[in-house]
Amino acid sequence: MRSALAEKLLVKIMDWSPEEISKERPLLQALANFKYDEYQQFSPGTRFIESLVKWLSQFEHIEERRWAYDFIKDHLIFISNNQITHLVNITYAEKINPVIVDKTATSIGISKYLVRKIAKSTHYKSILRRSLFIGLSDGSRIDQLRRSYTRISNEQVLSTYSISNDKITDMLGELKKSGIKKRFNTVFLIDDFTASGTSYFRKKDNKWGGKIYKFINSIYGHDADIKFSDLIEPSERLDIHIIFYIATEDAVKKLNDNIIAFKTEYPSYNFQFTIGTVQLLEQNIKDNVLKETNFVNSIKKYYDDQINDSHYKMGKHDDPHLGFNECSLPLVLNHNTPNNSLPILWFPEDKKYIGLFPRVTRHKDE
């Protein structure tokens, strides 16, 4: 569909007056050119305005289309590739370096505000070298993070939270070559986004699960499939720092509460933790979405329950039209739309209704 034709159809289905056309057309073209056209999951040849026409056409009544259109204009949050790249590039300075500085200051007994002196010390270099950087998914962009600060060695970075015996041997050998006799005692667990925290640390049917749980259990519970315990210094407390480039306020709180509860159940597990995010999505984002009652109530009618698989049901789902775990987000990431966003935004192309930014789902029931 050509852009000119798409614009004509948009005018028709929205029943815009000449004044509305002159107001809305430049705005849509700017949004499409500046951000929305870069969405990676559009079908080949499709651009934002064409997708918008197809999406709005699904709403039966003109008032529903106007509610939907206004919602996109007023509430949609689209994070572009350039924005995510920027978040990755500032992560060391904003979230990692303060941890290393504080730990160094405590170690040598000086004020943490003497940053330049600390950063030039051998203690700082040693503490940084004994830190592991682990990506929790493909979205962690862990290689880009490593390149953003040249003092991070490739031999202390892992793109996944599983590891082979050969890799363990190599990493410990390189650590010894650098003059450090002990093993790693600080771990940074990195990922791009969380809205609910469920996939990282959760308790269901009285059993703990999630990526971060698996990592911790591999050290203290001796998980047979993951052998991180061989990398960690057993004589020292382990410092775990969980960092997300983007996270909701609710997810950070739930993760913090769950890990504290887990530590209470397993007091012999000798670790402490922090959770940080470079870009925090505050609770008022969800609150503002739910205030749009006309639109939120209307999308109940346009809900396809085929997405209610076992993965979707791991979160709250009394109101599944609000997204996974009822997160109610208006969020789109340039590479994919999270399922925590309103499903009307991301329904895959094989469903009854098509999302404005169709999502590619990684986890599917067979």
N, C-alpha and C positions, 0 to 999 in steps of 0.2 A: 504494500500500500504506500503510495507516494505521500509525502508530507502535506502537500497542498490539498490533496483529496481528503486526507485525515482531518485537516483543519476544517474543511467544508462540512464534513460529517459531524464533527464536534459541535460546530455552530448549530447544526440542525437538531441533534439530539438534546442539546442544552437549551434550545429555543432562545438564543441570545438576541438581544436588541443590537442595533448598530453601535450604541454607546458601550454595551458590554463587550462586544467584539473588539473594539478599539482598546479597551482596557485589559482584557484577558489574553489576547493573542501575543502581545509583546512579553508578558509575564511568562507564559508557557514556553515560548521560544527561548527565553533566557534561562529558565530552569532546565529545559532539555539540553541546551548547549553547554551550560556550566557544569551540570552534574548528571542528570537522570539518564541521559543517553548512554552513559558508560556502564550501566548495569549489565553484568556479564551473563545473566541467565535469560535475557531476551532471546527469542527464536532468531535464527539468522535473518538479517534484513529488517528486523523489527526495531523501531525506536520508541521513545517514551510517548510521544503524542499519539502514535498509532495504537500503542498498548492502552492508553487512556481512553481512546474511543471505544475499543472493544470492552474494556472494563465497565465504563459508564453505561454502555448499551444493555448490560445485563440487568440494571435496575429498572423495574417495571414502570415506576411513576416518575414524572419530572421532578417532583419535590425530593424524591430519594436521590436522584442524580445530582441535584443541587447540594443536598446535604453531604453527599460523598465528595463532590468536587471541592466544596468549602473545607471539608476535613483535610483533604490533601494539601490545600493551600496553607491552612492555618497550623497543622499539627505534624505533618510528615517530617521525619528526621532522616536525611539521607547522608551517610558518611562515605565520602569518596575515597578513592585509592590514595590521593595526595594527603588527605587528612589522616588516614590510618598510618601511612608512611611517616608523617610528622610525629604521631603518637609513639611509634616505635623508636624513632630517632631521639626523642627526649626522655625515653624511659630510663636510660642509665643515669643521666644527670638528675632527674626528678625523683626516682624511686630506688635505684640501686646504690648510687654513690653515697647518699645519706646513711644507708645501712652500714656500708663499709667504713665510712668516717666515724660513725658512732662506736662501732665495735673496736676500731683502732684506738680511738680516744680513751675508751674504757681500759683497753689492754695496756697502754703506756701511761695512763694516769694524767692526761691533760684535757683541757677544755675542748669540746667538740666544735667550738667556733673557730679554732685555729686550723681552718680547713687546708690552707696552702701548706703549712708545716706538716700536717698529717698526711696529705697526699704525696709528699716527697719522702716520707719515712719508709724504711724497710719493712716495718710492721704492716703498713697499709698494703704494700706489694704482696706480702706473705698472706694476709687475710683474704685479699682478692684472689690470689692464686689457689687458695683452699676452698674457693666457692664454686659450686656446680651450677650450671644454667641449663635448665631442662624445659623443652617445649612440650606442652600437653596436647597439642594438636597441630595440624598443618597450618592453621591460622596464626600460630605463635610467631611466625617470621623470625625464628631464632637466629638464622644466619644473618639476616639484616641487623638484628640487635647486636650480634657479635661484631659486625663490621662498623657499627656506630661508635665503638670504643676499642681502639687498637690494643689496649692492654689486656683484653680478654683473649686467652689462648684458645685455639680450636680444640685443644685437649681437655677443656673443662666445659664443653658445650655438647649437649645431646638434643637431637631433634625429636626424640620420643622418650617416653618413660618406660621403655623396655630396653634391655641391654644384653650383649653377649659376653661370654667369659673372655674372649680375645680383646674386646673393647675395654673391659675392666682392667686387664693386665696392661694394656697400652696406656691407659689414663694414669694408673698408679705409677707406671714406669716413668712417664713424662713428669709427673709430680716430683718423684725422687730426683730426677735429673736437674730439676730447678732448685735443688738444695733443701727441699722440704721433706722431713722424715715422716711426718704424720699424714693421715688421710684427710679427706674433705670433711669439713664441719659446718659448712653453710650451704644451703641449697635455695636457689631461686626457681620457683615453678612458674612458667610464663604461659599465658594464653591471651587470645585476642578479645573474647567477649563472653560474658555470662549475664543472663537476666534472672535466673532462678537459683543457680548454684547447684541444682539437682544432680547434674552429671558429674560433679566434682566431689561432693561429700553429702551423703544422705543416709537415712535409716528407714528401712521398710521391712515389715514383717519381722521386726526385732533383729535385723541384720544390717550391718554397715556396708556401704558400697560407694562407688565413685572413683574417679581417676586419682584424686589426692589421697583418698583412703587406701587405694591399692599401693601407692608409692610408700606411704608411711608403714603399711602392713608388711611391705617387702623388706623393710629394715628391721622392724621389731617383732613382726609376726612370722618372719622367714617364709614369705610366699614362695612357693616352689617355682613359679613361672618368672618371677622378677628377682634379680639378685643385687639390688642396690646396697644391701648391707655390707657387701665386700668393699664398697667404695668409701663408706662412712667410718670416721674415727670412733671406735667403741668407747674410748676413755673420756670422751667429752660430750657435753650436751649438744644436740643438733639444732641449729637455727634454720627454720624453714620460713621463707618469705614468698608468699603467693602474690603474683602481680598480674592484673588484667589490664589490657590497653583500654577496654571499655567495660563497664559493669554497672548494674543498677544498684541503687542504695539497698534495696530489699535483698538482693543476692549476697552482698557483702555481709549484711547482718545475719542472714541465715547460715552462711558458711561459717562465720565466726561462732555462732551459737552451737552449731553441730560439732565443730572441732573441739570446742570447750567441753561439750558433753562427752565426746569420745575420750578425751584426756582424763576425764573423771572416772570413766569406766576402766581405763588402762593406765593407772598412775605410774607404772614402772616404765612406760615408754618415755624416754628421756629426750624430749624435744620441746621447743617453744616455737611460736609462729606469729606471723603478722599477715594481714591481707591489705593490699594496696591496689588502687586503680588510677590510671593516668587520666581518664575521662570518666567522671562519675555521672550517671544518669539518675537524677534525683526523683524522689517519690512524686513530686508534683506533675511530672510528665504523664504518669498513669492517671493521676487524679484529674488532670485537665481533659484527658481522653474520655473518661467516664462521665464528665460533665456534658459531653456532646450527646445528650440522651436521644435526640432524634436519629442520628446516624447509628449509634450503638444499638438501639432497639431495632432499627431497620435491618441491620446485617444478620440478625437472628434468622430472618426469612431466607437469607442467601448463604446459609451454612450447609456445607457438604460433610456429613458425618463419616464419609469414607476415610477421612484422615484420622479417625479415632482408633488408631492401632495401639498395640501394647506399649509402645514408646511414649505416645501422646498421653496415655492414661497413667503414666508414672507421676504426673503432676496433678494438681487439682483440675477437675473437669466437669464441675456442675454447670458451668457456663463456658462450654468449649469454644464458642464463637469469639471469646476474648483472648484466645491463643494458649499455647502451652503454659500450664500452671496458672492460667488466667492472668498473665502478666500485662495484657492490654497495651502493648507497646505500639507506637506508630513508626517503628524503626526499620530502615532498610540499609544494609551494608552493601557496598558496591559489588561484592563477589557473590552474595546470596542474601536472602531475607531470612532472619531467624524465625523459628516457629513460635517464639514468644510474642511476636507481633500479631496483630489482628489477622486471622486467617484470610479475611476478604482481601487483604493486601498481597498474600503470597500463595493462594491456592495453586497447585501445579496445573499444568496445561491438560492433564488427563482427567481432571475432575469435572463435576457438573458446572461449577463456576470457576472462572479463571481469575487469578490474582493480577493486580496491577503490575506487581513485580514477582512473577512466578518463581517459586522456590524449587530447588533441586534437593531432594531429601536423601540424607546419607543412610539413615537407619530405617529399614523396612521390614515388616513381617513377611515371611515367606508364604 
